Amino acid sequence: MESAFTLTKVAECLYRNGHGTYFALIKVRGKQIKRSLKTEDSALARRRLAELRTKAHGLSGDERGMTFDHLAERWLALKKGDLRPGSWKRLVGILRVLKPFFGGLPVRSVGQKQIEAWKIKRGALVGPRSFNYEREILRRLFEYARTGLRIILENPAQDIKKRKVGKAQLVIPTKEQFRVLVETMRAEPRATDAADFVEFLGYSGLRLGEATQVIWRDVKFDADSLLVTGGEQGTKNHEVRTVPLFPPLRRLLERLALSQGGAANARLFPFDSVKKALGTSCRKAGLPHFGHHAMRHFFCSNAIEAGCDFKVIAGWLGHKDGGVLVAMTYGHLRNEHSTAMAKRMTFDLAA
């Protein structure tokens, strides 16, 4: 009886196992390539064999022995100029995590066994979001090896499924929590500048990287506006935008201009983060842990409560989708506000 694992030659480079599935067995530059053609149909098997041979002969011979480490280094060098510092740092970190699974292996030797080992171990250690980040980097890296360098026939990470990410719960400071947080920070002499910065984030809606790069030349008191450039790295969508000097923002900036002097090229805030001061003050005040981005949420929630249109808010935030993301993220806040306002409509005769 023929074993299911025994391959029987049926034509040049074409074989069939005991279950009737066809396989290709070809040589390219002295290297043997074996692939299942995933069919029991003879005619289809021959067509797939012809396609495989065409692809195999198109492989580059110069880089066939490239290791995963070398591939990662080469891809990083290619990507560095296209990425913002934060994205670059995250990419380097992900590749560092992947190396224990693939480091030292020739790229052409990475197959389902290695991919599954990564999937099982990392899937048990990290959440869906981190898993999906790693999955995407693996897919892009091996796709570069396949299409850019032409050193592998197939992308071994192509079929890894994304994991479902639960909707993150927004943690938005109330007006009272925001007041307590700022007052707690201001009570610490070393955190007064940090308190100003938290107010600036909450009153402007700027992203952290945009806010730290604002210089006094960007503040247009006469035009009642603030220019958001993102500095040398630019904004997230690489476009400069203008936001109004909302009343609380204008009052804050006028106070800072008096205390700092407002030199045109000077940054408003001489730091890139107040993470430590935020964490310490939240603990002291018994507040939830509010990060920098929570202040952007605070700005949005207040804009919605003030009745501002989603499209207008999106423009202030630097979104290019006309308000779709704002509606998806903060729509429930408008509904809650609408319900609260509706209860005030007590003008019937029974009132």
Backbone hydrogen bonds, N-H to C=O, Kabsch-Sander energy under -0.5 kcal/mol:
donor,donor_aa,acceptor,acceptor_aa,energy
6,T,3,S,-1.0
8,T,6,T,-0.5
8,T,16,R,-2.8
10,V,14,L,-2.6
11,A,14,L,-1.6
14,L,11,A,-2.1
15,Y,23,F,-2.9
16,R,8,T,-1.8
17,N,21,T,-2.3
18,G,3,S,-0.6
20,G,17,N,-1.8
22,Y,39,T,-2.6
23,F,15,Y,-3.0
24,A,35,R,-3.2
25,L,13,C,-1.9
26,I,33,I,-2.5
28,V,31,K,-2.7
31,K,28,V,-1.9
33,I,26,I,-3.6
35,R,24,A,-2.1
37,L,22,Y,-2.7
38,K,22,Y,-0.5
42,S,40,E,-0.5
45,A,41,D,-2.3
46,R,42,S,-2.1
47,R,43,A,-1.7
48,R,44,L,-2.5
49,L,45,A,-2.2
50,A,46,R,-2.1
51,E,47,R,-2.1
52,L,48,R,-2.4
53,R,49,L,-2.5
54,T,50,A,-1.9
55,K,51,E,-2.3
56,A,52,L,-3.0
57,H,53,R,-2.2
58,G,54,T,-0.6
58,G,55,K,-1.0
59,L,56,A,-1.3
60,S,150,R,-3.5
64,R,61,G,-0.8
66,M,63,E,-2.1
68,F,105,L,-2.4
71,L,67,T,-2.5
72,A,68,F,-2.8
73,E,69,D,-2.3
74,R,70,H,-2.4
75,W,71,L,-2.5
76,L,72,A,-2.5
77,A,73,E,-2.2
78,L,74,R,-1.6
79,K,75,W,-2.0
80,K,76,L,-1.9
82,D,79,K,-1.8
83,L,79,K,-0.8
83,L,80,K,-0.8
88,W,84,R,-2.8
89,K,85,P,-2.5
90,R,86,G,-2.0
91,L,87,S,-2.2
92,V,88,W,-2.4
93,G,89,K,-2.1
94,I,90,R,-2.2
95,L,91,L,-2.3
96,R,92,V,-1.8
97,V,93,G,-1.6
98,L,94,I,-1.7
99,K,95,L,-1.5
101,F,98,L,-1.5
102,F,98,L,-1.4
103,G,99,K,-3.6
105,L,102,F,-1.9
107,V,66,M,-3.1
109,S,106,P,-1.9
110,V,106,P,-0.5
110,V,107,V,-1.3
111,G,109,S,-0.5
115,I,111,G,-2.2
116,E,112,Q,-3.0
117,A,113,K,-1.7
118,W,114,Q,-2.0
119,K,115,I,-2.5
120,I,116,E,-2.7
121,K,117,A,-2.1
122,R,118,W,-2.7
123,G,118,W,-0.5
123,G,119,K,-1.5
124,A,120,I,-1.0
125,L,121,K,-0.8
125,L,122,R,-0.6
126,V,122,R,-2.5
131,F,127,G,-2.5
132,N,128,P,-2.5
133,Y,129,R,-1.8
134,E,130,S,-2.3
135,R,131,F,-2.6
136,E,132,N,-2.3
137,I,133,Y,-2.0
138,L,134,E,-2.5
139,R,135,R,-2.4
140,R,136,E,-2.3
141,L,137,I,-2.7
142,F,138,L,-2.5
143,E,139,R,-1.7
144,Y,140,R,-2.0
145,A,141,L,-1.6
146,R,142,F,-1.8
147,T,143,E,-3.2
148,G,143,E,-0.7
148,G,144,Y,-1.3
149,L,144,Y,-2.2
151,I,145,A,-2.6
152,I,145,A,-0.7
158,Q,155,N,-1.6
160,I,157,A,-1.4
166,G,164,K,-0.6
170,L,168,A,-0.6
172,I,170,L,-0.7
178,F,174,T,-2.6
179,R,175,K,-2.2
180,V,176,E,-2.6
181,L,177,Q,-2.7
182,V,178,F,-2.4
183,E,179,R,-2.5
184,T,180,V,-2.5
185,M,181,L,-2.2
186,R,182,V,-2.5
187,A,183,E,-1.4
188,E,185,M,-1.2
191,A,188,E,-2.7
192,T,189,P,-0.9
195,A,191,A,-2.1
196,D,192,T,-2.0
197,F,193,D,-2.1
198,V,194,A,-2.3
199,E,195,A,-2.3
200,F,196,D,-2.5
201,L,197,F,-2.5
202,G,198,V,-2.4
203,Y,199,E,-2.3
204,S,200,F,-1.5
205,G,201,L,-2.3
211,A,207,R,-2.8
212,T,208,L,-2.2
213,Q,210,E,-0.6
214,V,211,A,-1.2
216,W,263,A,-0.6
216,W,266,A,-2.0
217,R,264,A,-2.2
218,D,215,I,-1.8
219,V,216,W,-1.2
220,K,218,D,-0.7
220,K,225,S,-2.8
221,F,219,V,-0.8
224,D,220,K,-0.7
224,D,221,F,-0.5
225,S,220,K,-2.2
226,L,243,V,-3.1
227,L,218,D,-2.5
228,V,241,R,-3.3
229,T,227,L,-0.7
233,Q,230,G,-0.7
234,G,230,G,-0.6
234,G,231,G,-0.6
238,H,235,T,-1.4
241,R,228,V,-2.0
243,V,226,L,-2.5
245,L,224,D,-1.9
246,F,244,P,-1.6
249,L,246,F,-0.6
250,R,246,F,-3.0
251,R,247,P,-2.2
252,L,248,P,-1.9
253,L,249,L,-2.5
254,E,250,R,-2.6
255,R,251,R,-1.9
256,L,252,L,-2.3
257,A,253,L,-2.6
258,L,254,E,-1.7
259,S,255,R,-1.7
260,Q,256,L,-2.6
261,G,257,A,-2.1
266,A,263,A,-1.8
268,L,214,V,-2.3
271,F,269,F,-0.6
278,L,274,V,-2.6
279,G,275,K,-2.5
280,T,276,K,-2.5
281,S,277,A,-2.3
282,C,278,L,-2.4
283,R,279,G,-1.9
284,K,280,T,-2.4
285,A,281,S,-2.3
286,G,282,C,-0.6
286,G,283,R,-0.8
287,L,282,C,-2.8
290,F,288,P,-0.9
291,G,289,H,-0.5
294,A,291,G,-0.7
295,M,291,G,-0.6
295,M,292,H,-1.5
296,R,292,H,-0.6
297,H,293,H,-1.7
298,F,294,A,-2.1
299,F,295,M,-2.1
300,C,296,R,-2.2
301,S,297,H,-2.8
302,N,298,F,-2.0
303,A,299,F,-2.1
304,I,300,C,-2.5
305,E,301,S,-2.2
306,A,302,N,-1.6
307,G,304,I,-1.7
308,C,303,A,-2.4
313,I,309,D,-2.4
314,A,310,F,-2.6
315,G,311,K,-1.8
316,W,312,V,-1.8
317,L,313,I,-2.2
318,G,314,A,-1.2
319,H,314,A,-2.6
324,V,321,D,-0.7
327,A,323,G,-2.4
328,M,324,V,-2.4
329,T,325,L,-2.6
330,Y,326,V,-3.1
331,G,327,A,-1.4
333,L,330,Y,-1.3
334,R,330,Y,-1.2
335,N,331,G,-1.9
336,E,332,H,-2.4
337,H,333,L,-2.5
338,S,334,R,-2.9
339,T,335,N,-2.4
340,A,336,E,-2.2
341,M,337,H,-2.6
342,A,338,S,-2.3
343,K,339,T,-1.2
344,R,341,M,-1.5
345,M,342,A,-1.7
346,T,344,R,-2.4
347,F,345,M,-0.7
351,A,348,D,-1.4
